Amino acid sequence: MDDKRKARIRIGELLNICRKCPYGGHRNGSRYVKQCGTCDVYEEMRELGDWLANTSKRRKNRGIKKWTEEERRILIDNVHLPVRELAKMLNRRVSSVKNQIDFLKRKGLL
């Protein structure tokens, strides 16, 4: 089992412990109460959550790169090529190229 999976399982176990807490186990929702800040269970959950957030493989702030007319023209002229090859030519993700092809088809340009 990988570390992330172990961390998620441990968080689930800690949540079960937290639900039995006399200070907030029967509260509605997951509201933080004053006693949580000093609780060992809460501290461990926070540490695991922070660790999971920092080890995420997702790229952050990827940003959206607008398509230029020149890129669209290249795509229209070379639509017969495989999508992976078009993505390399245009320095775009495969999903971005597929979406742009669908967009151009809807607009009647392909």
Summary of the structure (lengths in Angstrom):
residues: 110
radius of gyration: 24.2
end to end distance: 47.6
largest distance: 68.0
contacts: 223
relative contact order: 0.09
helix: 61%
strand: 0%
